[in-house]
């Protein structure tokens, strides 16, 4: 991002704190994946019960996506995201207590945590519509979304150590506190309107979107019919779904894949699975930089978004097909690094496209697309497990994931645009 020579740009702080919110969102979401191993032993759960606990999060997460977007559009992203982080941090802290009370109480706590985390990206997009210039949107979006692989990597590598040293409840207590520390920085350093910020310079303010095009006209109804009738919005919804199919499948099954397909130990499976997530984090930020560099050189927004999304979907399709014939854990790890690394390009494709086509309603649009983008977390993960049970290998599941990616590419190339379609 172009620096303001007089001072540290305030928009960098806003983007950085949104990244930290995304990071905390994912560590609070993923920590139970490891802690549940110890919780299963402590409470005598079956695998079915553990699956119920792990999947209950998505009920809450799905249910409030669109509502969170509307709330951010109506009341501003600062207020909504700040409340959401505090809400889910409280639920994270209360998770052990809920588990000790009863299984239904634990499931309810996980659903409530998902409801809080639903606001993360709609509220962030509301702020980006106000705080991020058009030629910086790719980097801003990839920065905050890179909190997904980094948060996943952090949770996977630290939760086991905390459980072994301090017990599984300590995981939720340690991670839950982080949201309150974040809130202290958030409310001190972020405003909804850039012009209202006490430290913003006139030079930086001149770079930002005009208030009349980026700010919400409070009380004005959301143009739902117009949003949902545009082919470009349909392409965006479908591509969020397709992009997240591979993401959620690999998030859920990567350690198991290394364990069962290549015979590595449980400890080694975690290490092999960590490398692809680190690759995704690094490549996502490169992809954002590359997309914005192309925009600054005059390449059309439509061409940039189509190129990024095509690389981001066809790359994983190729690497997952090749992974069927991987003959060693090291080869498989390299291919999975390629799959998740190229998938990160979608975050510079469909990711900023909400802000391209409907900047004033990007929050609501993100709520809509992320509702469909969460569905693979339920059906994609379940179908993958069923295919592995039926076939005895991951080959068919990888082919299905590749087919979903190809379908997304075709729709994106046919209907996506980088031009504003709703003022």
KAKA-V782417 format. One record per pair of residues at least 6 apart in sequence whose C-alpha atoms are under 7 Angstrom apart, sorted by sequence separation. I is the first residue (numbers start at 1). GAP is how many residues later the second one is. D is the distance in whole Angstrom. If there is no record, write none. Layout:
# KAKA-V782417
((I;GAP;D) (I;GAP;D))
This chain:
# KAKA-V782417
((3;6;7) (99;6;7) (191;6;6) (227;6;7) (258;6;6) (259;6;6) (295;6;6) (326;6;5) (388;6;6) (98;7;5) (99;7;5) (259;7;7) (355;7;5) (72;8;6) (98;8;5) (162;8;7) (163;8;7) (354;8;5) (71;9;7) (162;9;6) (323;9;6) (387;9;7) (40;10;7) (195;10;7) (259;10;6) (387;10;6) (95;11;6) (98;11;7) (194;11;7) (258;11;5) (354;11;6) (159;12;6) (323;12;6) (354;12;7) (291;13;6) (384;13;5) (36;14;7) (95;14;6) (255;14;5) (255;15;6) (319;16;6) (91;18;6) (255;18;6) (254;19;6) (319;19;6) (320;19;7) (319;20;5) (91;22;6) (316;23;4) (315;24;6) (316;24;7) (88;25;5) (316;26;6) (315;27;5) (316;27;6) (88;28;5) (315;28;7) (87;29;6) (88;29;7) (312;30;5) (313;30;6) (85;31;7) (311;31;6) (312;31;4) (84;32;5) (312;32;6) (84;33;6) (312;33;4) (313;33;7) (311;34;6) (312;34;5) (84;35;6) (309;36;6) (308;37;5) (309;37;5) (81;38;6) (308;38;6) (81;39;6) (308;40;6) (309;40;4) (308;41;5) (309;41;6) (81;42;6) (80;43;6) (305;43;7) (306;43;6) (305;44;4) (305;45;7) (77;46;4) (77;47;6) (77;49;5) (68;50;7) (72;50;7) (76;50;7) (77;50;5) (56;51;6) (60;51;4) (64;51;6) (68;51;5) (72;51;5) (59;52;6) (60;52;6) (63;52;7) (57;53;5) (61;53;4) (65;53;5) (69;53;5) (73;53;7) (53;54;6) (56;54;6) (57;54;5) (60;54;4) (61;54;5) (64;54;6) (65;54;7) (68;54;6) (69;54;7) (72;54;6) (56;55;6) (60;55;4) (57;56;7) (58;56;6) (61;56;6) (57;57;5) (61;57;5) (291;57;7) (279;58;6) (283;58;6) (287;58;6) (276;60;6) (280;60;5) (284;60;5) (288;60;5) (272;61;6) (276;61;4) (280;61;4) (283;61;6) (284;61;6) (287;61;6) (357;61;6) (275;62;7) (279;62;5) (356;62;6) (357;62;6) (358;62;6) (130;63;7) (131;63;7) (277;63;7) (284;63;7) (356;63;6) (357;63;4) (358;63;6) (28;64;7) (276;64;6) (280;64;6) (356;64;6) (357;64;5) (358;64;5) (127;65;7) (353;65;6) (357;65;6) (358;65;7) (262;66;6) (262;67;6) (243;70;7) (258;71;7) (324;71;5) (96;73;5) (133;74;6) (133;75;5) (132;76;6) (133;76;6) (95;77;7) (131;77;6) (321;77;6) (320;78;5) (321;78;6) (93;79;5) (130;79;6) (92;80;6) (93;80;5) (320;82;7) (93;83;5) (92;84;5) (130;84;5) (129;85;5) (130;85;6) (317;85;4) (90;86;7) (316;86;7) (89;87;5) (89;88;7) (317;88;6) (89;90;5) (314;91;6) (25;92;6) (313;92;5) (314;92;6) (86;93;6) (313;93;7) (85;94;6) (86;94;6) (313;96;6) (22;98;7) (310;99;6) (82;101;6) (243;103;7) (18;106;6) (306;106;7) (306;107;6) (240;110;7) (239;111;7) (78;112;7) (78;113;6) (305;113;7) (78;114;6) (236;114;6) (77;115;7) (302;115;5) (76;116;6) (302;116;4) (301;117;5) (302;117;7) (301;118;7) (11;120;6) (11;121;7) (153;121;6) (22;122;6) (26;122;6) (30;122;6) (34;122;7) (22;123;7) (19;124;6) (23;124;4) (27;124;5) (31;124;5) (35;124;7) (153;124;6) (15;125;6) (19;125;4) (22;125;5) (23;125;6) (26;125;5) (27;125;6) (30;125;6) (31;125;7) (34;125;6) (18;126;6) (22;126;7) (26;126;6) (34;126;6) (23;127;7) (24;127;7) (27;127;7) (150;127;7) (19;128;6) (23;128;5) (27;128;5) (31;128;6) (35;128;7) (149;128;5) (150;128;7) (248;128;6) (149;129;7) (240;129;6) (244;129;6) (248;129;5) (252;129;7) (38;130;7) (240;130;7) (149;131;6) (150;131;6) (241;131;6) (245;131;5) (249;131;6) (149;132;6) (237;132;5) (241;132;4) (244;132;6) (249;132;5) (35;133;6) (236;133;7) (240;133;5) (248;133;7) (1;135;6) (146;135;5) (237;135;7) (241;135;7) (245;135;6) (146;138;6) (74;142;7) (142;142;6) (143;142;6) (73;143;6) (142;143;6) (74;144;6) (216;144;6) (214;145;6) (215;145;6) (139;146;7) (142;146;6) (214;146;5) (28;147;6) (213;147;6) (139;149;4) (138;150;5) (139;150;6) (138;153;6) (139;153;7) (138;154;6) (24;155;7) (246;155;6) (136;156;6) (245;156;7) (135;157;6) (135;160;6) (135;161;6) (242;162;6) (243;162;7) (242;163;6) (242;166;6) (17;169;7) (239;169;5) (238;170;7) (239;173;7) (14;176;6) (235;176;6) (235;177;6) (235;180;6) (235;181;6) (232;183;5) (231;184;6) (232;184;5) (232;185;6) (10;190;6) (9;195;7) (4;200;6) (142;205;6) (141;206;7) (142;206;6) (138;210;5) (141;210;6) (141;211;6) (138;214;6) (137;215;6) (129;226;6) (129;230;5) (129;231;6) (126;236;6) (125;237;6) (126;237;5) (125;238;5) (123;240;6) (122;241;4) (122;242;7) (122;244;5) (121;245;7) (122;245;6) (73;290;6) (72;291;7) (73;291;7) (69;294;5) (70;294;5) (69;295;4) (69;297;7) (66;298;6) (69;298;5) (68;299;7) (66;301;4) (65;302;4) (66;302;5) (65;303;7) (65;305;7) (65;306;6) (62;309;5) (62;312;7))
